[in-house]
Amino acid sequence: MNTDESTASFLDKTDWRKTIHRKLEASVDARGQFWYPHSIDSLIDAVSAEYPGFDAEAQIREKHDLLKSRYDELWELWLVLNSTKRKWQKYKYKRYLYHCFCHDLFTYVKNLCAKKRMLLWGSKKTPGGFELDSD
């Protein structure tokens, strides 16, 4: 009879928790780099799934669409106010907005994982030992 009590979730059994942790770490390390948006896409692919009682994919897609519409509005407003800017300046500002969008999406996914306890490592209770006498 196995009396080991496990607090590990279903994610531990499928090794997705380790993948999610790796993707979160990769996203943190890539912040400010050219490949930051790619790391966010990988993170979203790792987290997006239909877990029992929780559809992460739908929630992330909904937040993605909301953020995208907000940043598209910011871009359009900036274009109206700065229509005489050079092509390179427009490119740099659009890239900046895209990185801000990616960071907001990363923050949302990170907080979503934290709320759903996907960032906690599972652990097992080990049977207790006995104290040795110090003679």
N, C-alpha and C positions, 0 to 999 in steps of 0.2 A: 504494500500500500504506500503510495507516494503522498507524503504529508507536506511537501514543499508548497507553500502558498505563493502564488505568482500574482504580481500586480502589473505584469506586462500586458499591453493592449494587443489588439489584433494587428496593429502596425508592426509590432516587434516580430510577430510570427512571419510576416511577409517581407521583412527587411526594408520596408518603405521608410521607416523612421530614420534609418541611417542615410538613405538617399536624400530625404528632405533636409536633414542636418547638413549633409555635404553641399547641397545646392544653396542653402541659406548662407553657409560660410563662403562659398564661391561668389555669391552675390555681394556679400560684405567686402570681400577682397577686391572685387572688380569695380567698386564704386569710384566714379570719376574717370574710369578708363573707357576706351573706345568700345570694348566688348561688353560693357555693363548691360545694355539692353538684351544681348544674347543670353547672359546669365539669368536675367529676370525671366525670359521665355522658358529657359530650362527649369527654373524653380516652379513656374506655373504649371508646366507639364508634369513635374513630379508631384505636386500637391493636388492637382485637379483630378478628382475621382468622386464616385458616388459611394461614400462610406455609409455604413448602416445608420440610418436616421439623420444623415447629414450629407447634403449634396454640395460639396466644395466647388465643383466645377461650375455649377449654376451661380453660386455666390460670387466667385471670382470673375466670371464672365459679365455679370451685372455691374460689378464695381469697375471693371475694365471699360465697359461702354460708357458709364457715367463719367469717369475720369477723362476718357478720350473726347467726349463732347465738351467738357469744360476746357481742356487744353486746345481744342480746335477753335473754341470761341476766343480764347486768349490770343491765339495766333492771328485770327481774322481781325481782331481789334488792333493788335500791334501793326499789322499790315496797313490798316486804314490810317493809323497815326504816323506811320513811318514809310509811306509809299515811295519816297525818294531815296531810300537807303540803297546801297549797292548790293549786288547779288550775293557777294561774300558775307556781308553783314546780315542779310536775311537768312542765309544758310546757317550761320553761327547761332543766330537767335532761335531758329527752328530746332536746331540740334540741342540747344540748351533746354528748350521746352520739352523736348522728347526725353532728355535725361531726367528732368523734374517729374515728368509723367511716370517714367520707369521707377523712380525712387518712391513716389506715392503708392504705386502698385506694389512694390516690394514691402513697404511699411504695412500695407493692408494685409498682404499674405502672411507676413511675419506675425502680426497681431491675431490673425485668424487662427494660425497654428497654435499660438499661445492660448487663446481662448478655448480651443478644442483639446488642449493638453497634448498636442502632437509634438511638443518640444521637450517633453519629459522623458527621460530614459526609463524604461521598465526595469524592475529589479525583482529579485527573488529573495525570499527570506531563507537564510541558511540555518540549519539546525544549530542550536546553541551548544557550546562546549561547557567545560567546567574550569573553575579557577584553580591554578596550581598554587600549592603552598610554597611560600618563600622561606624555606628553612635554611 
